[in-house]
Amino acid sequence: MVMRNMCPNSDKEGGLDTVLEVPIPEEMFEKMGGSTADVRWQNMRDLMRAHYQSAADKWAAVTNPLLSDTDHFMLLLKLVSSAFIPFRVQLDHALTSPIKDGSIESCTAKYIVQQYLAASGGVMALNGVSSMYAVGQVKMVVAASDSAKAMENARLNSEAGGFVIWQKNPDLWYLELVVSRHKISAGSDGKINWNHSNAPNSTICRGPPRPLRRFFQGLDPRSTANLFSNTVCIGEKIINDEDCFILKLETSSDVLKGQSTPHTELVHHTIWGYFSQRSGLLIQFEDSKLIRMKPAAGAGDDCVFYETSLQSFLEDYRHVDGINIAHSGKTTASIYRYGMTLKRRWKLEETWSIEEIDFNISGLSDDYFLPPADDLHRKDSDEHSCDNGISC
């Protein structure tokens, strides 16, 4: 699919075209409205500066009486596009470790990770990466339930978008994603994580530094190997006709407590990786977490729980500078809310592809990853404030 990287310069006749911060698919440009290309570009510029309230109308089926259309769609969008993994990548950890140390399950997992490293390009090639840049496109659908029929109907109204990711070794990263006239920015400067949207009255959410989940969708093999280096192998499963080993990682109670907030409790967060027995590559990445919303003072003991799960299928592995990168896939995210007599399910499906990727970007400064200026000056805000803790 064609990606648009430039837009006309409407401020100066005969001026050079403007480079888009986030390249967009041709399909998204055609849906911007207007009878001419000039009108569509004006709508696109408005999108980058503000929010179209009417864009949320088509997502009305997923609304909750307590949340607006925009709030709910942005919650789902953040969940699938800018979710975090609760483990920091430790660069001082060796990618290879002795297989003989530990239980049979942990030794098997270490052997599987070593095979994955070899299939991804080898330790030397991966350790030679200091930074990364990727451009991709997405197609998203939202359903008000997780039934197959609901998703089939929702696919008739899919929305296209694009994203760009920057990463620097590996605590510093920045993501920008545009879809359905919504824009999300998220990043980490190594000290805090933050995310922000162009929704009305949106505030900057921040928390402790953690890696972006999207990197584990075949974009960062070194971080993936690091993440699964201390897991256990719990069995085998066939994924898309591939016999796979299953590696499982449970988040420790100390990490769960550290990533809870005064208003939310992270009850559990479990991660699974499905590695092909034939190729050694990661075929599916999955995680699930449960969050308890603490009742407000004087509101009684009733709690609301959010159970979220994400499954990412990785495909089309290709070598880029000697490193094997997944160039397409599909991520399915679901939210189940229950408690206080409220029960509701939502589901979002994202099909994604990588259009451009490069490593060791010359001149990429640490300053590029600083949080927005508004966040730098917020000294009195909750250090872990985030969207109900769900998308953080």
TORKOL-4160 file (C-alpha; in steps of 0.2 Angstrom, whole numbers, padded with zeros to 4 digits, m for minus):
392
<pt num="1" X="0000" Y="0000" Z="0000"/>
<pt num="2" X="0006" Y="0017" Z="m0005"/>
<pt num="3" X="0012" Y="0029" Z="0010"/>
<pt num="4" X="0011" Y="0048" Z="0008"/>
<pt num="5" X="0027" Y="0056" Z="0016"/>
<pt num="6" X="0024" Y="0074" Z="0010"/>
<pt num="7" X="0010" Y="0087" Z="0009"/>
<pt num="8" X="0009" Y="0103" Z="0000"/>
<pt num="9" X="0015" Y="0119" Z="0007"/>
<pt num="10" X="m0001" Y="0129" Z="0010"/>
<pt num="11" X="0007" Y="0143" Z="0019"/>
<pt num="12" X="0018" Y="0149" Z="0005"/>
<pt num="13" X="0014" Y="0148" Z="m0014"/>
<pt num="14" X="0027" Y="0139" Z="m0023"/>
<pt num="15" X="0036" Y="0133" Z="m0007"/>
<pt num="16" X="0043" Y="0116" Z="m0004"/>
<pt num="17" X="0032" Y="0102" Z="0001"/>
<pt num="18" X="0031" Y="0099" Z="0020"/>
<pt num="19" X="0037" Y="0082" Z="0027"/>
<pt num="20" X="0024" Y="0073" Z="0037"/>
<pt num="21" X="0030" Y="0068" Z="0054"/>
<pt num="22" X="0020" Y="0052" Z="0052"/>
<pt num="23" X="0018" Y="0045" Z="0035"/>
<pt num="24" X="0000" Y="0040" Z="0031"/>
<pt num="25" X="m0007" Y="0026" Z="0020"/>
<pt num="26" X="m0016" Y="0032" Z="0004"/>
<pt num="27" X="m0032" Y="0024" Z="0011"/>
<pt num="28" X="m0032" Y="0036" Z="0026"/>
<pt num="29" X="m0029" Y="0051" Z="0015"/>
<pt num="30" X="m0044" Y="0047" Z="0005"/>
<pt num="31" X="m0055" Y="0046" Z="0020"/>
<pt num="32" X="m0050" Y="0063" Z="0026"/>
<pt num="33" X="m0065" Y="0071" Z="0018"/>
<pt num="34" X="m0067" Y="0084" Z="0005"/>
<pt num="35" X="m0069" Y="0084" Z="m0014"/>
<pt num="36" X="m0051" Y="0089" Z="m0018"/>
<pt num="37" X="m0034" Y="0085" Z="m0012"/>
<pt num="38" X="m0031" Y="0102" Z="m0005"/>
<pt num="39" X="m0046" Y="0100" Z="0007"/>
<pt num="40" X="m0040" Y="0083" Z="0012"/>
<pt num="41" X="m0023" Y="0090" Z="0016"/>
<pt num="42" X="m0031" Y="0104" Z="0026"/>
<pt num="43" X="m0041" Y="0091" Z="0036"/>
<pt num="44" X="m0024" Y="0082" Z="0039"/>
<pt num="45" X="m0016" Y="0098" Z="0046"/>
<pt num="46" X="m0031" Y="0101" Z="0057"/>
<pt num="47" X="m0029" Y="0083" Z="0064"/>
<pt num="48" X="m0011" Y="0086" Z="0069"/>
<pt num="49" X="m0016" Y="0102" Z="0078"/>
<pt num="50" X="m0033" Y="0097" Z="0086"/>
<pt num="51" X="m0046" Y="0084" Z="0087"/>
<pt num="52" X="m0061" Y="0080" Z="0077"/>
<pt num="53" X="m0075" Y="0076" Z="0089"/>
<pt num="54" X="m0086" Y="0069" Z="0075"/>
<pt num="55" X="m0073" Y="0055" Z="0072"/>
<pt num="56" X="m0078" Y="0046" Z="0087"/>
<pt num="57" X="m0096" Y="0044" Z="0081"/>
<pt num="58" X="m0092" Y="0028" Z="0071"/>
<pt num="59" X="m0085" Y="0020" Z="0087"/>
<pt num="60" X="m0102" Y="0023" Z="0096"/>
<pt num="61" X="m0105" Y="0004" Z="0098"/>
<pt num="62" X="m0090" Y="0003" Z="0111"/>
<pt num="63" X="m0096" Y="0017" Z="0122"/>
<pt num="64" X="m0099" Y="0015" Z="0141"/>
<pt num="65" X="m0111" Y="0026" Z="0150"/>
<pt num="66" X="m0097" Y="0032" Z="0161"/>
<pt num="67" X="m0085" Y="0036" Z="0146"/>
<pt num="68" X="m0087" Y="0046" Z="0130"/>
<pt num="69" X="m0085" Y="0039" Z="0113"/>
<pt num="70" X="m0068" Y="0047" Z="0112"/>
<pt num="71" X="m0063" Y="0041" Z="0129"/>
<pt num="72" X="m0066" Y="0023" Z="0125"/>
<pt num="73" X="m0059" Y="0022" Z="0108"/>
<pt num="74" X="m0043" Y="0031" Z="0115"/>
<pt num="75" X="m0042" Y="0019" Z="0129"/>
<pt num="76" X="m0042" Y="0004" Z="0116"/>
<pt num="77" X="m0031" Y="0013" Z="0104"/>
<pt num="78" X="m0018" Y="0016" Z="0118"/>
<pt num="79" X="m0019" Y="m0002" Z="0124"/>
<pt num="80" X="m0015" Y="m0009" Z="0107"/>
<pt num="81" X="m0003" Y="0004" Z="0100"/>
<pt num="82" X="0007" Y="0010" Z="0115"/>
<pt num="83" X="0006" Y="m0003" Z="0129"/>
<pt num="84" X="0021" Y="m0006" Z="0140"/>
<pt num="85" X="0030" Y="m0022" Z="0146"/>
<pt num="86" X="0034" Y="m0022" Z="0165"/>
<pt num="87" X="0052" Y="m0026" Z="0163"/>
<pt num="88" X="0067" Y="m0015" Z="0159"/>
<pt num="89" X="0079" Y="m0022" Z="0147"/>
<pt num="90" X="0096" Y="m0024" Z="0156"/>
<pt num="91" X="0110" Y="m0020" Z="0144"/>
<pt num="92" X="0123" Y="m0027" Z="0156"/>
<pt num="93" X="0115" Y="m0044" Z="0155"/>
<pt num="94" X="0124" Y="m0056" Z="0143"/>
<pt num="95" X="0112" Y="m0062" Z="0130"/>
<pt num="96" X="0119" Y="m0080" Z="0132"/>
<pt num="97" X="0119" Y="m0089" Z="0149"/>
<pt num="98" X="0124" Y="m0106" Z="0155"/>
<pt num="99" X="0111" Y="m0119" Z="0150"/>
<pt num="100" X="0115" Y="m0131" Z="0163"/>
<pt num="101" X="0110" Y="m0120" Z="0178"/>
<pt num="102" X="0092" Y="m0122" Z="0184"/>
<pt num="103" X="0078" Y="m0133" Z="0182"/>
<pt num="104" X="0074" Y="m0143" Z="0166"/>
<pt num="105" X="0060" Y="m0130" Z="0162"/>
<pt num="106" X="0072" Y="m0115" Z="0164"/>
<pt num="107" X="0086" Y="m0124" Z="0155"/>
<pt num="108" X="0075" Y="m0128" Z="0140"/>
<pt num="109" X="0070" Y="m0110" Z="0139"/>
<pt num="110" X="0088" Y="m0104" Z="0139"/>
<pt num="111" X="0091" Y="m0116" Z="0125"/>
<pt num="112" X="0076" Y="m0110" Z="0115"/>
<pt num="113" X="0082" Y="m0092" Z="0118"/>
<pt num="114" X="0099" Y="m0096" Z="0111"/>
<pt num="115" X="0091" Y="m0104" Z="0095"/>
<pt num="116" X="0081" Y="m0088" Z="0093"/>
<pt num="117" X="0096" Y="m0077" Z="0095"/>
<pt num="118" X="0105" Y="m0087" Z="0081"/>
<pt num="119" X="0089" Y="m0086" Z="0070"/>
<pt num="120" X="0088" Y="m0067" Z="0073"/>
<pt num="121" X="0105" Y="m0064" Z="0066"/>
<pt num="122" X="0117" Y="m0069" Z="0080"/>
<pt num="123" X="0124" Y="m0061" Z="0096"/>
<pt num="124" X="0137" Y="m0050" Z="0087"/>
<pt num="125" X="0125" Y="m0042" Z="0075"/>
<pt num="126" X="0112" Y="m0039" Z="0088"/>
<pt num="127" X="0125" Y="m0031" Z="0100"/>
<pt num="128" X="0131" Y="m0020" Z="0085"/>
<pt num="129" X="0114" Y="m0011" Z="0085"/>
<pt num="130" X="0114" Y="0006" Z="0095"/>
<pt num="131" X="0098" Y="0014" Z="0088"/>
<pt num="132" X="0083" Y="0010" Z="0077"/>
<pt num="133" X="0070" Y="0019" Z="0066"/>
<pt num="134" X="0054" Y="0011" Z="0058"/>
<pt num="135" X="0039" Y="0017" Z="0048"/>
<pt num="136" X="0023" Y="0006" Z="0047"/>
<pt num="137" X="0005" Y="0006" Z="0043"/>
<pt num="138" X="m0010" Y="m0001" Z="0052"/>
<pt num="139" X="m0028" Y="m0005" Z="0049"/>
<pt num="140" X="m0039" Y="m0006" Z="0065"/>
<pt num="141" X="m0056" Y="m0012" Z="0069"/>
<pt num="142" X="m0066" Y="m0011" Z="0085"/>
<pt num="143" X="m0080" Y="m0022" Z="0091"/>
<pt num="144" X="m0092" Y="m0020" Z="0106"/>
<pt num="145" X="m0090" Y="m0038" Z="0111"/>
<pt num="146" X="m0077" Y="m0052" Z="0107"/>
<pt num="147" X="m0088" Y="m0063" Z="0097"/>
<pt num="148" X="m0083" Y="m0068" Z="0080"/>
<pt num="149" X="m0099" Y="m0061" Z="0072"/>
<pt num="150" X="m0096" Y="m0044" Z="0080"/>
<pt num="151" X="m0078" Y="m0043" Z="0073"/>
<pt num="152" X="m0084" Y="m0049" Z="0056"/>
<pt num="153" X="m0096" Y="m0034" Z="0056"/>
<pt num="154" X="m0083" Y="m0022" Z="0063"/>
<pt num="155" X="m0071" Y="m0026" Z="0049"/>
<pt num="156" X="m0083" Y="m0018" Z="0036"/>
<pt num="157" X="m0078" Y="m0001" Z="0044"/>
<pt num="158" X="m0060" Y="m0003" Z="0047"/>
<pt num="159" X="m0048" Y="0012" Z="0049"/>
<pt num="160" X="m0031" Y="0014" Z="0041"/>
<pt num="161" X="m0016" Y="0024" Z="0049"/>
<pt num="162" X="0002" Y="0025" Z="0051"/>
<pt num="163" X="0016" Y="0026" Z="0064"/>
<pt num="164" X="0034" Y="0030" Z="0066"/>
<pt num="165" X="0046" Y="0023" Z="0080"/>
<pt num="166" X="0063" Y="0029" Z="0086"/>
<pt num="167" X="0073" Y="0019" Z="0098"/>
<pt num="168" X="0091" Y="0022" Z="0106"/>
<pt num="169" X="0099" Y="0007" Z="0115"/>
<pt num="170" X="0085" Y="0003" Z="0122"/>
<pt num="171" X="0078" Y="0014" Z="0136"/>
<pt num="172" X="0076" Y="0029" Z="0125"/>
<pt num="173" X="0061" Y="0027" Z="0113"/>
<pt num="174" X="0048" Y="0037" Z="0104"/>
<pt num="175" X="0031" Y="0032" Z="0095"/>
<pt num="176" X="0019" Y="0043" Z="0085"/>
<pt num="177" X="0004" Y="0035" Z="0078"/>
<pt num="178" X="m0011" Y="0042" Z="0068"/>
<pt num="179" X="m0027" Y="0033" Z="0064"/>
<pt num="180" X="m0045" Y="0038" Z="0062"/>
<pt num="181" X="m0041" Y="0056" Z="0065"/>
<pt num="182" X="m0034" Y="0052" Z="0082"/>
<pt num="183" X="m0015" Y="0054" Z="0086"/>
<pt num="184" X="m0005" Y="0046" Z="0100"/>
<pt num="185" X="0012" Y="0050" Z="0106"/>
<pt num="186" X="0022" Y="0040" Z="0118"/>
<pt num="187" X="0040" Y="0039" Z="0124"/>
<pt num="188" X="0053" Y="0036" Z="0137"/>
<pt num="189" X="0069" Y="0046" Z="0141"/>
<pt num="190" X="0075" Y="0033" Z="0152"/>
<pt num="191" X="0068" Y="0041" Z="0168"/>
<pt num="192" X="0050" Y="0041" Z="0164"/>
<pt num="193" X="0037" Y="0034" Z="0152"/>
<pt num="194" X="0024" Y="0046" Z="0145"/>
<pt num="195" X="0010" Y="0045" Z="0133"/>
<pt num="196" X="m0002" Y="0058" Z="0126"/>
<pt num="197" X="m0017" Y="0060" Z="0113"/>
<pt num="198" X="m0025" Y="0073" Z="0104"/>
<pt num="199" X="m0042" Y="0070" Z="0112"/>
<pt num="200" X="m0051" Y="0084" Z="0120"/>
<pt num="201" X="m0045" Y="0088" Z="0138"/>
<pt num="202" X="m0031" Y="0075" Z="0136"/>
<pt num="203" X="m0017" Y="0076" Z="0149"/>
<pt num="204" X="0000" Y="0068" Z="0148"/>
<pt num="205" X="0001" Y="0052" Z="0157"/>
<pt num="206" X="0017" Y="0046" Z="0164"/>
<pt num="207" X="0025" Y="0031" Z="0174"/>
<pt num="208" X="0041" Y="0022" Z="0177"/>
<pt num="209" X="0052" Y="0018" Z="0162"/>
<pt num="210" X="0048" Y="0002" Z="0153"/>
<pt num="211" X="0050" Y="m0004" Z="0135"/>
<pt num="212" X="0036" Y="m0002" Z="0122"/>
<pt num="213" X="0027" Y="m0018" Z="0119"/>
<pt num="214" X="0027" Y="m0015" Z="0100"/>
<pt num="215" X="0046" Y="m0018" Z="0100"/>
<pt num="216" X="0043" Y="m0036" Z="0105"/>
<pt num="217" X="0032" Y="m0039" Z="0089"/>
<pt num="218" X="0048" Y="m0044" Z="0079"/>
<pt num="219" X="0057" Y="m0027" Z="0079"/>
<pt num="220" X="0069" Y="m0029" Z="0093"/>
<pt num="221" X="0076" Y="m0047" Z="0094"/>
<pt num="222" X="0089" Y="m0042" Z="0107"/>
<pt num="223" X="0076" Y="m0035" Z="0120"/>
<pt num="224" X="0065" Y="m0050" Z="0116"/>
<pt num="225" X="0079" Y="m0062" Z="0120"/>
<pt num="226" X="0083" Y="m0052" Z="0136"/>
<pt num="227" X="0065" Y="m0053" Z="0141"/>
<pt num="228" X="0064" Y="m0072" Z="0139"/>
<pt num="229" X="0081" Y="m0076" Z="0146"/>
<pt num="230" X="0074" Y="m0080" Z="0163"/>
<pt num="231" X="0058" Y="m0089" Z="0159"/>
<pt num="232" X="0052" Y="m0107" Z="0159"/>
<pt num="233" X="0046" Y="m0118" Z="0145"/>
<pt num="234" X="0028" Y="m0124" Z="0149"/>
<pt num="235" X="0025" Y="m0135" Z="0134"/>
<pt num="236" X="0021" Y="m0135" Z="0115"/>
<pt num="237" X="0007" Y="m0128" Z="0104"/>
<pt num="238" X="0004" Y="m0127" Z="0085"/>
<pt num="239" X="0002" Y="m0109" Z="0079"/>
<pt num="240" X="m0002" Y="m0106" Z="0061"/>
<pt num="241" X="0004" Y="m0124" Z="0057"/>
<pt num="242" X="0020" Y="m0121" Z="0066"/>
<pt num="243" X="0025" Y="m0132" Z="0080"/>
<pt num="244" X="0030" Y="m0120" Z="0094"/>
<pt num="245" X="0038" Y="m0120" Z="0111"/>
<pt num="246" X="0029" Y="m0110" Z="0124"/>
<pt num="247" X="0040" Y="m0099" Z="0136"/>
<pt num="248" X="0031" Y="m0091" Z="0151"/>
<pt num="249" X="0036" Y="m0076" Z="0162"/>
<pt num="250" X="0026" Y="m0071" Z="0178"/>
<pt num="251" X="0029" Y="m0053" Z="0184"/>
<pt num="252" X="0035" Y="m0053" Z="0202"/>
<pt num="253" X="0025" Y="m0046" Z="0217"/>
<pt num="254" X="0039" Y="m0032" Z="0219"/>
<pt num="255" X="0037" Y="m0026" Z="0201"/>
<pt num="256" X="0018" Y="m0027" Z="0202"/>
<pt num="257" X="0018" Y="m0017" Z="0218"/>
<pt num="258" X="0030" Y="m0004" Z="0211"/>
<pt num="259" X="0019" Y="m0002" Z="0195"/>
<pt num="260" X="0003" Y="0000" Z="0205"/>
<pt num="261" X="m0004" Y="0018" Z="0209"/>
<pt num="262" X="m0013" Y="0026" Z="0223"/>
<pt num="263" X="m0029" Y="0022" Z="0213"/>
<pt num="264" X="m0025" Y="0006" Z="0204"/>
<pt num="265" X="m0018" Y="m0011" Z="0209"/>
<pt num="266" X="m0009" Y="m0022" Z="0196"/>
<pt num="267" X="m0015" Y="m0039" Z="0202"/>
<pt num="268" X="m0005" Y="m0049" Z="0189"/>
<pt num="269" X="0004" Y="m0048" Z="0172"/>
<pt num="270" X="0009" Y="m0063" Z="0163"/>
<pt num="271" X="0019" Y="m0064" Z="0147"/>
<pt num="272" X="0020" Y="m0079" Z="0134"/>
<pt num="273" X="0032" Y="m0081" Z="0119"/>
<pt num="274" X="0028" Y="m0095" Z="0106"/>
<pt num="275" X="0045" Y="m0099" Z="0097"/>
<pt num="276" X="0045" Y="m0110" Z="0081"/>
<pt num="277" X="0053" Y="m0127" Z="0083"/>
<pt num="278" X="0058" Y="m0126" Z="0064"/>
<pt num="279" X="0065" Y="m0109" Z="0062"/>
<pt num="280" X="0068" Y="m0103" Z="0080"/>
<pt num="281" X="0059" Y="m0087" Z="0077"/>
<pt num="282" X="0046" Y="m0079" Z="0088"/>
<pt num="283" X="0029" Y="m0083" Z="0080"/>
<pt num="284" X="0017" Y="m0076" Z="0093"/>
<pt num="285" X="0019" Y="m0064" Z="0108"/>
<pt num="286" X="0005" Y="m0063" Z="0121"/>
<pt num="287" X="0002" Y="m0055" Z="0138"/>
<pt num="288" X="m0012" Y="m0053" Z="0150"/>
<pt num="289" X="m0015" Y="m0042" Z="0165"/>
<pt num="290" X="m0028" Y="m0039" Z="0178"/>
<pt num="291" X="m0030" Y="m0022" Z="0186"/>
<pt num="292" X="m0041" Y="m0018" Z="0201"/>
<pt num="293" X="m0048" Y="0000" Z="0203"/>
<pt num="294" X="m0047" Y="0005" Z="0221"/>
<pt num="295" X="m0064" Y="0013" Z="0227"/>
<pt num="296" X="m0064" Y="0031" Z="0232"/>
<pt num="297" X="m0064" Y="0036" Z="0250"/>
<pt num="298" X="m0082" Y="0033" Z="0257"/>
<pt num="299" X="m0087" Y="0024" Z="0241"/>
<pt num="300" X="m0088" Y="0007" Z="0250"/>
<pt num="301" X="m0079" Y="m0009" Z="0246"/>
<pt num="302" X="m0085" Y="m0012" Z="0228"/>
<pt num="303" X="m0071" Y="m0013" Z="0216"/>
<pt num="304" X="m0070" Y="m0012" Z="0197"/>
<pt num="305" X="m0058" Y="m0024" Z="0188"/>
<pt num="306" X="m0051" Y="m0023" Z="0170"/>
<pt num="307" X="m0044" Y="m0038" Z="0163"/>
<pt num="308" X="m0034" Y="m0035" Z="0147"/>
<pt num="309" X="m0026" Y="m0047" Z="0135"/>
<pt num="310" X="m0016" Y="m0044" Z="0119"/>
<pt num="311" X="m0010" Y="m0057" Z="0106"/>
<pt num="312" X="0002" Y="m0053" Z="0092"/>
<pt num="313" X="0005" Y="m0065" Z="0077"/>
<pt num="314" X="0022" Y="m0061" Z="0068"/>
<pt num="315" X="0025" Y="m0064" Z="0050"/>
<pt num="316" X="0035" Y="m0060" Z="0035"/>
<pt num="317" X="0052" Y="m0061" Z="0043"/>
<pt num="318" X="0066" Y="m0053" Z="0032"/>
<pt num="319" X="0084" Y="m0049" Z="0035"/>
<pt num="320" X="0089" Y="m0030" Z="0037"/>
<pt num="321" X="0108" Y="m0027" Z="0039"/>
<pt num="322" X="0109" Y="m0045" Z="0045"/>
<pt num="323" X="0095" Y="m0045" Z="0058"/>
<pt num="324" X="0079" Y="m0055" Z="0055"/>
<pt num="325" X="0064" Y="m0043" Z="0057"/>
<pt num="326" X="0045" Y="m0047" Z="0057"/>
<pt num="327" X="0038" Y="m0036" Z="0043"/>
<pt num="328" X="0019" Y="m0039" Z="0046"/>
<pt num="329" X="0007" Y="m0046" Z="0058"/>
<pt num="330" X="m0009" Y="m0045" Z="0068"/>
<pt num="331" X="m0012" Y="m0039" Z="0086"/>
<pt num="332" X="m0029" Y="m0043" Z="0095"/>
<pt num="333" X="m0033" Y="m0033" Z="0111"/>
<pt num="334" X="m0048" Y="m0036" Z="0122"/>
<pt num="335" X="m0054" Y="m0028" Z="0138"/>
<pt num="336" X="m0066" Y="m0036" Z="0150"/>
<pt num="337" X="m0073" Y="m0024" Z="0163"/>
<pt num="338" X="m0083" Y="m0031" Z="0178"/>
<pt num="339" X="m0087" Y="m0026" Z="0196"/>
<pt num="340" X="m0101" Y="m0014" Z="0203"/>
<pt num="341" X="m0114" Y="m0023" Z="0193"/>
<pt num="342" X="m0105" Y="m0018" Z="0177"/>
<pt num="343" X="m0099" Y="m0031" Z="0164"/>
<pt num="344" X="m0093" Y="m0026" Z="0147"/>
<pt num="345" X="m0081" Y="m0033" Z="0134"/>
<pt num="346" X="m0073" Y="m0024" Z="0120"/>
<pt num="347" X="m0061" Y="m0030" Z="0106"/>
<pt num="348" X="m0049" Y="m0021" Z="0095"/>
<pt num="349" X="m0039" Y="m0029" Z="0080"/>
<pt num="350" X="m0024" Y="m0021" Z="0072"/>
<pt num="351" X="m0016" Y="m0028" Z="0056"/>
<pt num="352" X="0001" Y="m0020" Z="0054"/>
<pt num="353" X="0016" Y="m0020" Z="0042"/>
<pt num="354" X="0033" Y="m0012" Z="0042"/>
<pt num="355" X="0037" Y="m0001" Z="0027"/>
<pt num="356" X="0054" Y="0005" Z="0031"/>
<pt num="357" X="0067" Y="0001" Z="0045"/>
<pt num="358" X="0085" Y="0006" Z="0048"/>
<pt num="359" X="0098" Y="0003" Z="0061"/>
<pt num="360" X="0112" Y="0014" Z="0069"/>
<pt num="361" X="0104" Y="0031" Z="0065"/>
<pt num="362" X="0118" Y="0044" Z="0063"/>
<pt num="363" X="0115" Y="0060" Z="0074"/>
<pt num="364" X="0101" Y="0053" Z="0084"/>
<pt num="365" X="0102" Y="0064" Z="0100"/>
<pt num="366" X="0096" Y="0059" Z="0117"/>
<pt num="367" X="0086" Y="0076" Z="0117"/>
<pt num="368" X="0075" Y="0069" Z="0104"/>
<pt num="369" X="0067" Y="0058" Z="0118"/>
<pt num="370" X="0063" Y="0071" Z="0131"/>
<pt num="371" X="0045" Y="0071" Z="0137"/>
<pt num="372" X="0034" Y="0086" Z="0132"/>
<pt num="373" X="0038" Y="0102" Z="0140"/>
<pt num="374" X="0022" Y="0102" Z="0150"/>
<pt num="375" X="0027" Y="0086" Z="0158"/>
<pt num="376" X="0044" Y="0092" Z="0163"/>
<pt num="377" X="0037" Y="0106" Z="0173"/>
<pt num="378" X="0024" Y="0095" Z="0182"/>
<pt num="379" X="0031" Y="0093" Z="0199"/>
<pt num="380" X="0015" Y="0091" Z="0209"/>
<pt num="381" X="0007" Y="0078" Z="0199"/>
<pt num="382" X="0005" Y="0059" Z="0203"/>
<pt num="383" X="0021" Y="0051" Z="0196"/>
<pt num="384" X="0012" Y="0036" Z="0190"/>
<pt num="385" X="m0004" Y="0044" Z="0184"/>
<pt num="386" X="m0011" Y="0035" Z="0169"/>
<pt num="387" X="m0027" Y="0030" Z="0160"/>
<pt num="388" X="m0034" Y="0019" Z="0174"/>
<pt num="389" X="m0017" Y="0010" Z="0173"/>
<pt num="390" X="m0024" Y="0000" Z="0158"/>
<pt num="391" X="m0013" Y="0006" Z="0144"/>
<pt num="392" X="0002" Y="0008" Z="0155"/>
